[in-house]
């Protein structure tokens, strides 16, 4: 079976925004009267959908209020966001091989608009502000006439692996983002790679066949 369609996550997969999100989350926690987290604690605790994460760590605070605080901080913090090493080369390889490329992310459209101006990823179609990707994946496959056996979702979190399973497609977890190897292994993806250069080398050498 040959991969013809690649669905990408954004944060931690194509761009490095971990520290920016962590700092803005801590700003939001502080505004909520909740203790801040170390980066290690944040990686242990943070999960998607993020509304469930905030319901757990800031009970009683509305998501609307949390988002106002978060955006106050992230407007400045996201200036540090840049493409992850190897992500642009891998993406270009996929496009040159004639693969269709899609974005599936929880990122806010305002933040995506700013960040996407700094990095060069041109998708066939973009799906942003998707709170629970697991509930959206089958619709994406149907809308774009994607064969599940020819499609892979690449992401950095357990939620991304769960999303791939919900859609009956292949999953590849990268260790460049939010979840650790231990966390990702627990979700049982089809592959775990250190970064996208590993997948790039494999596909360039052997072809994107499974």
QUIQUI-V420286 format. One record per pair of residues at least 12 apart in sequence whose C-alpha atoms are under 10 Angstrom apart, sorted by the first residue. I is the first residue (numbers start at 1). J is the second residue. D is the distance in whole Angstrom. If there is no record, write none. Layout:
# QUIQUI-V420286
{{I:J:D} {I:J:D}}
This chain:
# QUIQUI-V420286
{{1:149:7} {1:150:7} {1:151:10} {1:208:8} {1:209:5} {1:210:5} {2:149:8} {2:150:6} {2:151:9} {2:207:8} {2:208:6} {2:209:4} {2:210:6} {3:94:10} {3:99:8} {3:100:10} {3:147:10} {3:148:10} {3:149:8} {3:150:4} {3:151:6} {3:152:7} {3:170:9} {3:203:10} {3:207:9} {3:208:5} {3:209:6} {3:210:8} {4:94:9} {4:97:9} {4:98:8} {4:99:5} {4:100:6} {4:101:9} {4:146:9} {4:147:9} {4:148:10} {4:149:9} {4:150:5} {4:151:6} {4:152:9} {4:208:8} {4:209:9} {5:94:9} {5:95:10} {5:98:9} {5:99:5} {5:100:5} {5:101:6} {5:102:8} {5:141:10} {5:146:7} {5:147:8} {5:148:9} {5:149:10} {5:150:6} {5:151:5} {5:152:6} {5:153:9} {6:91:9} {6:94:8} {6:95:10} {6:99:7} {6:100:6} {6:101:5} {6:102:6} {6:103:9} {6:123:10} {6:146:10} {6:150:9} {6:151:6} {6:152:5} {6:153:6} {6:154:7} {6:170:10} {6:171:10} {7:100:8} {7:101:6} {7:102:5} {7:103:6} {7:104:7} {7:105:10} {7:123:9} {7:124:10} {7:125:10} {7:126:10} {7:137:10} {7:140:10} {7:151:7} {7:152:6} {7:153:5} {7:154:6} {7:155:9} {7:164:9} {7:171:10} {8:91:9} {8:101:7} {8:102:6} {8:103:5} {8:104:6} {8:105:8} {8:123:9} {8:126:10} {8:152:8} {8:153:6} {8:154:5} {8:155:6} {8:156:10} {8:160:9} {8:172:10} {9:102:9} {9:103:6} {9:104:5} {9:105:5} {9:106:9} {9:107:10} {9:127:10} {9:128:10} {9:133:10} {9:153:8} {9:154:6} {9:155:5} {9:156:8} {9:157:9} {9:160:8} {10:83:10} {10:103:7} {10:104:7} {10:105:6} {10:106:8} {10:107:8} {10:112:9} {10:128:9} {10:154:9} {10:155:8} {10:156:9} {10:177:10} {11:81:9} {11:83:10} {11:84:10} {11:105:8} {11:106:9} {11:107:8} {11:155:8} {11:156:8} {11:157:10} {11:176:9} {11:177:7} {11:178:8} {12:83:9} {12:84:8} {12:155:8} {12:156:6} {12:157:8} {12:174:8} {12:175:8} {12:176:6} {12:177:4} {12:178:6} {12:179:9} {13:83:9} {13:84:7} {13:85:10} {13:87:8} {13:154:7} {13:155:6} {13:156:6} {13:157:9} {13:173:9} {13:174:7} {13:175:8} {13:176:6} {13:177:6} {13:178:9} {13:195:8} {13:196:8} {14:82:9} {14:83:6} {14:84:6} {14:85:8} {14:86:9} {14:87:5} {14:88:8} {14:90:10} {14:91:9} {14:119:9} {14:121:9} {14:154:9} {14:155:9} {14:156:10} {14:174:10} {14:176:9} {14:177:9} {14:195:10} {14:196:9} {15:81:7} {15:82:6} {15:83:4} {15:84:5} {15:85:9} {15:87:8} {15:88:9} {15:115:9} {15:116:10} {15:119:8} {15:176:9} {15:177:9} {16:78:10} {16:80:9} {16:81:6} {16:82:6} {16:83:6} {16:84:5} {16:85:9} {16:176:8} {16:177:7} {16:178:10} {17:77:9} {17:78:7} {17:79:10} {17:80:8} {17:81:5} {17:82:7} {17:83:9} {17:84:9} {17:115:10} {17:177:8} {17:178:9} {18:39:9} {18:42:10} {18:43:9} {18:78:10} {18:81:9} {18:176:9} {18:177:7} {18:178:7} {19:39:8} {19:77:9} {19:78:9} {19:80:9} {19:81:9} {19:177:10} {19:178:10} {20:73:9} {20:74:7} {20:75:10} {20:76:9} {20:77:5} {20:78:6} {20:79:8} {20:80:7} {20:81:7} {21:42:10} {21:70:9} {21:73:9} {21:74:7} {21:77:8} {21:78:8} {21:81:10} {22:36:10} {22:37:8} {22:38:9} {22:39:7} {22:40:10} {22:42:7} {22:43:9} {22:46:9} {22:74:10} {22:77:10} {22:178:10} {23:36:9} {23:37:9} {23:38:10} {23:39:9} {23:42:10} {23:70:9} {23:73:8} {23:74:8} {23:77:8} {24:69:8} {24:70:6} {24:71:8} {24:72:8} {24:73:5} {24:74:6} {24:75:9} {24:76:9} {24:77:7} {24:78:9} {25:37:9} {25:42:9} {25:46:10} {25:54:10} {25:66:9} {25:67:10} {25:69:9} {25:70:6} {25:71:10} {25:73:9} {25:74:9} {26:38:9} {26:39:10} {26:42:9} {26:70:9} {26:73:10} {27:66:10} {27:69:7} {27:70:7} {27:71:10} {27:72:9} {27:73:7} {27:74:9} {28:54:10} {28:58:9} {28:65:9} {28:66:6} {28:67:8} {28:68:9} {28:69:5} {28:70:5} {28:71:9} {28:72:9} {28:73:8} {29:54:9} {29:57:8} {29:58:7} {29:66:8} {29:69:9} {29:70:9} {30:69:10} {31:65:10} {31:66:8} {31:69:7} {31:70:9} {32:57:10} {32:58:7} {32:59:9} {32:60:10} {32:61:7} {32:65:9} {32:66:8} {32:69:9} {33:58:8} {34:57:8} {34:58:7} {34:59:10} {35:57:9} {35:58:10} {39:178:10} {40:178:10} {40:180:10} {42:178:9} {42:179:10} {43:177:9} {43:178:6} {43:179:6} {43:180:8} {43:183:10} {44:178:9} {44:179:8} {44:180:8} {44:183:9} {45:57:9} {45:179:10} {46:157:10} {46:178:8} {46:179:9} {47:157:8} {47:158:8} {47:159:8} {47:178:9} {47:179:9} {48:106:9} {48:131:8} {48:132:7} {48:133:9} {48:157:8} {48:158:8} {48:159:6} {48:160:9} {49:106:8} {49:130:9} {49:131:6} {49:132:5} {49:133:8} {49:134:10} {49:159:8} {50:63:10} {50:106:8} {50:131:7} {50:132:9} {51:63:7} {51:66:10} {51:131:8} {51:132:9} {52:131:10} {54:66:8} {71:108:10} {71:110:10} {71:111:9} {74:111:8} {75:110:10} {75:111:8} {75:114:9} {78:111:8} {78:114:8} {78:115:8} {79:114:9} {79:115:8} {79:118:9} {80:115:10} {81:114:10} {81:115:7} {81:118:9} {81:119:9} {82:115:8} {82:116:9} {82:118:7} {82:119:7} {83:115:9} {83:116:10} {83:118:8} {83:119:6} {83:120:9} {83:121:10} {84:119:10} {84:176:8} {84:177:9} {84:195:9} {84:196:9} {85:176:9} {85:195:8} {85:196:8} {85:197:8} {86:195:7} {86:196:6} {86:197:5} {86:198:9} {86:200:9} {87:120:10} {87:121:9} {87:195:8} {87:196:6} {87:197:8} {87:200:9} {88:119:8} {88:120:7} {88:121:7} {88:196:9} {88:197:10} {89:196:9} {89:197:8} {89:200:8} {90:196:6} {90:197:7} {90:198:9} {90:199:8} {90:200:6} {90:201:9} {90:203:10} {90:204:10} {91:120:9} {91:121:7} {91:122:9} {91:123:9} {91:196:9} {91:200:9} {92:120:9} {92:121:8} {92:122:9} {93:200:8} {93:203:9} {93:204:8} {94:200:9} {94:203:9} {94:204:10} {94:208:9} {95:121:10} {95:122:9} {95:123:9} {95:124:10} {97:204:10} {97:207:10} {97:208:9} {99:124:10} {99:150:10} {99:151:10} {99:208:10} {100:123:8} {100:124:6} {100:125:9} {100:144:10} {100:146:9} {100:151:9} {101:121:9} {101:122:8} {101:123:5} {101:124:5} {101:125:7} {101:126:9} {101:151:10} {102:121:10} {102:122:9} {102:123:5} {102:124:6} {102:125:5} {102:126:6} {102:127:8} {102:140:9} {102:144:10} {102:153:9} {103:121:9} {103:122:9} {103:123:7} {103:124:8} {103:125:7} {103:126:5} {103:127:6} {103:128:7} {103:153:9} {103:154:10} {104:125:9} {104:126:6} {104:127:5} {104:128:6} {104:129:9} {104:130:7} {104:133:7} {104:136:9} {104:137:8} {104:140:9} {104:153:9} {104:154:10} {104:155:9} {104:160:9} {105:126:8} {105:127:6} {105:128:5} {105:129:6} {105:130:6} {105:131:8} {105:132:9} {105:133:8} {105:155:10} {105:160:9} {106:127:8} {106:128:6} {106:129:4} {106:130:5} {106:131:6} {106:132:8} {106:133:8} {107:127:9} {107:128:6} {107:129:5} {107:130:8} {107:131:9} {108:128:7} {108:129:5} {108:130:9} {108:131:10} {109:127:9} {109:128:6} {109:129:6} {110:129:10} {112:128:8} {112:129:9} {124:144:10} {125:140:10} {125:144:9} {127:140:9} {132:159:8} {132:160:10} {132:163:8} {133:159:8} {133:160:7} {133:162:9} {133:163:6} {133:164:9} {133:166:9} {133:167:10} {134:159:8} {134:160:8} {134:161:9} {134:162:7} {134:163:4} {134:164:8} {134:165:8} {134:166:6} {134:167:7} {135:163:8} {135:166:8} {135:167:9} {136:163:8} {136:166:9} {136:167:9} {137:153:10} {137:163:7} {137:164:8} {137:165:10} {137:166:7} {137:167:6} {137:168:9} {137:169:9} {138:163:9} {138:164:9} {138:166:8} {138:167:5} {138:168:9} {138:169:10} {139:167:9} {140:167:9} {141:167:8} {141:168:10} {141:169:10} {146:169:10} {147:168:10} {147:169:9} {148:164:9} {148:167:7} {148:168:6} {148:169:5} {148:170:8} {149:168:8} {149:169:6} {149:170:7} {149:210:9} {150:169:8} {150:170:8} {150:208:10} {150:209:9} {150:210:9} {151:164:9} {151:167:10} {151:168:9} {151:169:6} {151:170:6} {151:171:9} {152:164:7} {152:167:10} {152:168:9} {152:169:6} {152:170:4} {152:171:6} {152:172:7} {152:190:10} {153:165:9} {153:167:10} {153:169:7} {153:170:6} {153:171:5} {153:172:6} {153:173:8} {154:170:9} {154:171:6} {154:172:5} {154:173:6} {154:174:7} {154:189:10} {154:191:9} {154:192:10} {154:196:9} {155:171:8} {155:172:7} {155:173:5} {155:174:6} {155:175:9} {155:176:9} {155:177:9} {155:178:10} {155:179:10} {155:184:10} {155:192:10} {156:172:8} {156:173:5} {156:174:5} {156:175:6} {156:176:7} {156:177:5} {156:178:6} {156:179:6} {156:180:9} {156:181:10} {156:183:10} {156:184:8} {156:192:9} {156:193:10} {156:195:10} {157:173:7} {157:174:8} {157:175:9} {157:176:10} {157:177:8} {157:178:6} {157:179:5} {157:180:8} {157:181:10} {157:183:8} {157:184:7} {157:187:9} {158:173:8} {158:178:9} {158:179:7} {158:180:10} {158:183:7} {158:184:5} {158:185:9} {158:186:8} {158:187:6} {158:188:9} {158:189:9} {159:179:10} {159:184:9} {159:187:8} {160:172:9} {160:173:8} {160:184:10} {160:187:9} {160:189:9} {161:173:7} {161:184:8} {161:185:10} {161:186:10} {161:187:6} {161:188:8} {161:189:6} {161:190:9} {161:191:10} {162:187:7} {162:188:9} {162:189:8} {164:189:9} {164:190:10} {165:187:10} {165:188:10} {165:189:9} {165:190:10} {169:190:10} {170:189:8} {170:190:6} {170:191:9} {170:210:9} {171:188:9} {171:189:5} {171:190:5} {171:191:7} {171:192:9} {172:184:10} {172:188:10} {172:189:6} {172:190:6} {172:191:5} {172:192:6} {172:193:7} {172:196:10} {172:199:9} {173:185:9} {173:187:10} {173:188:9} {173:189:6} {173:190:8} {173:191:6} {173:192:5} {173:193:6} {173:194:9} {173:195:9} {173:196:10} {174:191:9} {174:192:6} {174:193:5} {174:194:6} {174:195:6} {174:196:7} {174:198:10} {174:199:9} {175:192:7} {175:193:6} {175:194:5} {175:195:6} {175:196:9} {176:193:9} {176:194:7} {176:195:6} {176:196:9} {177:195:10} {181:193:9} {181:194:9}}
